[in-house]
């Protein structure tokens, strides 16, 4: 292989290190393996013809990412012979969630295989904050690990240390396709935004009171560096305001803090994509102190994500209220405390249609 061809292979395959990242020599039937010990892509059917009986393969789970939308598992072969993974399976704690490795998938000695969540490839289930990973072959269970909430939050992984042989633990530096390392735990209070920290000291990552539906004030960092504190933001002006949002159930609640009924027909709701604007039906009236809740598919068509926003505009396209959230703040409920006037904050229990 010429140096230029090897370089091209590395550019195409090494950065993603995922199943199916590069086409195989047999038309794409084998999973993609990247042998990081040699820097050579070994994704070809001819690898399945290697003598896997000489010596002993030893395939183990090595690292898992489950704390966000980027779910993946990594396997490594710490034995002294290649391992044919054809027909092997990977599953989580739900026995109906099964991914099957494609025929011709061989994991060389010292190589890593990352399997990334991809419905088209068969890995169509998510890994939870508390979950399990299992790999098995025709003889039964080969390796497994379980983790609890907080073991592998977004930005961290659950992996073996030492690499390939040690016990599983939280890794502060993800290393997909490479030898595991512990990384450095974030240090809350040093004024630097690190690892999974949401904020630290005066470093509030650009958040303003406007994100909390407030006309002014100062956003602070929570004492644990894992949340923003909008408690010092100003009280919202009287009017129709966004009172509660849930990204989990895709619901938006409005309330009227004035002393008169307000006709909100022809007003609009939109998330962070301006193309998703939804017009509230004509004749919709919100009584003083009243609540109205709108839900995805029943009313609007857009979905709310972990990092998103909702803006309310009137019939003259004037913004009446807007709230923004990050890092899952609205997963359960992003609501005003006090009800109707206070800054938005994560709430443990949804209270749609009632005071927060």
C-alpha positions, -999 to 999 in steps of 0.1 A, spaced: 0 0 0 14 34 -10 17 61 17 -9 82 -2 -35 54 -3 -29 47 34 -34 84 41 -67 84 22 -79 54 41 -71 71 74 -89 103 63 -120 83 53 -122 57 81 -103 67 112 -122 99 123 -156 81 125 -145 47 137 -181 34 133 -198 4 119 -205 10 83 -183 41 80 -165 28 49 -176 4 22 -163 -31 23 -146 -51 -5 -176 -74 -8 -202 -46 -13 -208 -35 22 -217 -67 40 -190 -66 67 -189 -41 96 -161 -16 96 -131 -23 117 -102 1 122 -70 -14 135 -56 15 154 -25 -4 163 -14 -3 127 -35 25 112 -49 1 86 -85 -3 77 -93 -40 78 -128 -38 66 -129 -66 39 -144 -100 35 -110 -116 30 -104 -109 67 -131 -134 75 -109 -161 59 -81 -155 85 -73 -184 107 -91 -174 139 -85 -208 154 -48 -203 159 -43 -186 193 -73 -173 213 -95 -143 206 -107 -123 236 -133 -97 228 -146 -74 255 -167 -43 259 -143 -14 263 -162 19 264 -198 31 263 -214 64 256 -250 67 268 -253 102 284 -267 121 254 -279 117 218 -245 102 207 -250 66 219 -222 41 210 -203 11 223 -167 1 216 -153 -34 215 -116 -44 216 -98 -77 211 -72 -83 238 -65 -119 228 -38 -131 204 -59 -141 175 -85 -123 153 -121 -127 163 -149 -134 138 -179 -115 151 -203 -127 123 -237 -132 139 -227 -119 173 -253 -97 191 -253 -66 212 -282 -57 235 -291 -35 264 -313 -43 295 -343 -48 272 -341 -83 256 -361 -70 226 -333 -45 218 -308 -65 197 -282 -55 172 -266 -83 151 -230 -79 137 -229 -85 100 -213 -115 83 -176 -111 76 -169 -88 106 -135 -97 120 -118 -78 148 -80 -81 146 -58 -83 177 -55 -49 194 -81 -33 172 -112 -13 183 -147 -14 168 -172 14 176 -208 6 170 -228 39 168 -266 41 171 -280 41 136 -314 28 128 -305 19 92 -277 -4 105 -299 -21 131 -288 -3 162 -321 15 166 -324 16 204 -310 42 228 -289 36 258 -302 51 291 -285 69 320 -290 36 339 -286 7 316 -267 -24 305 -246 -35 276 -242 -72 266 -224 -89 238 -231 -126 230 -223 -152 204 -238 -186 196 -223 -201 228 -239 -175 250 -229 -143 269 -194 -131 261 -192 -98 282 -215 -74 299 -215 -43 321 -241 -22 339 -241 14 349 -262 37 371 -275 73 367 -246 96 369 -219 71 359 -217 83 323 -234 117 318 -232 136 285 -195 144 278 -183 114 298 -182 76 291 -183 43 310 -151 24 302 -124 0 313 -93 12 330 -67 -1 323 -78 -3 287 -93 -36 277 -87 -54 311 -96 -32 340 -129 -26 358 -154 -2 344 -155 33 357 -164 68 347 -140 83 321 -139 120 319 -123 120 285 -141 99 258 -116 80 236 -136 62 209 -113 41 188 -83 46 211 -69 34 244 -89 45 274 -78 72 298 -93 85 329 -92 122 321 -96 149 347 -128 154 367 -142 189 364 -134 212 393 -164 233 403 -153 267 416 -122 273 396 -139 296 372 -133 274 341 -159 256 322 -148 220 321 -161 186 309 -198 182 319 -200 215 338 -229 237 327 -212 268 341 -185 277 366 -183 310 386 -187 339 363 -184 317 332 -221 313 324 -216 304 288 -235 334 274 -268 328 292 -289 359 299 -321 366 318 -339 369 284 -334 331 281 -354 328 313 -383 349 300 -372 379 321 -366 415 309 -334 419 329 -312 410 358 -282 387 362 -279 350 356 -256 332 381 -241 297 382 -256 271 406 -233 260 435 -227 226 419 -218 241 385 -244 218 369 -272 244 364 -279 281 358 -296 302 385 -320 327 372 -333 336 406 -319 371 404 -336 379 371 -363 405 371 -400 397 373 -418 394 339 -441 423 329 -478 416 331 -493 401 300 -497 367 283 -465 348 289 -451 313 284 -455 297 318 -443 261 313 -427 240 287 -418 203 285 -395 188 259 -404 153 270 -441 156 263 -438 185 238 -462 208 256 -463 246 259 -485 264 285 -495 301 284 -510 321 312 -526 355 313 -513 377 342 -534 407 334 -569 416 347 -586 414 313 -593 386 288 -569 385 259 -578 373 224 -547 352 213 -562 340 181 -537 346 152 -508 347 177 -479 323 169 -457 298 187 -423 288 172 -393 269 184 -357 277 174 -365 269 137 -384 299 122 -399 276 96 -419 259 124 -442 288 133 -477 276 143 -507 300 144 -531 298 173 -566 293 160 -589 323 157 -612 329 186 -589 315 212 -593 337 243 -573 335 275 -591 347 306 -574 366 335 -554 341 355 -562 314 331 -541 288 314 -540 272 279 -518 243 269 -508 234 234 -494 200 225 -474 186 196 -495 169 169 -528 179 186 -518 216 180 -484 225 166 -463 200 146 -427 208 158 -409 188 185 -390 203 214 -355 191 221 -330 192 250 -315 224 236 -343 245 222 -365 276 226 -401 288 223 -412 322 212 -447 337 214 -456 365 190 -489 384 186 -508 390 154 -486 420 146 -454 398 148 -444 415 180 -426 392 204 -446 389 236 -424 363 253 -395 340 246 -377 313 267 -346 293 259 -332 262 276 -301 240 274 -288 207 286 -321 191 293 -334 219 316 -369 214 300 -368 176 299 -395 173 326 -407 209 330 -392 243 324 -416 266 344 -419 300 360 -415 303 397 -435 323 410 -462 312 386 -467 336 357 -441 362 366 -409 346 379 -379 334 358 -380 300 342 -363 271 360 -363 233 359 -393 220 378 -395 184 391 -432 179 384 -452 191 354 -482 213 363 -499 221 330 -532 238 335 -524 248 371 -501 270 391 -465 259 390 
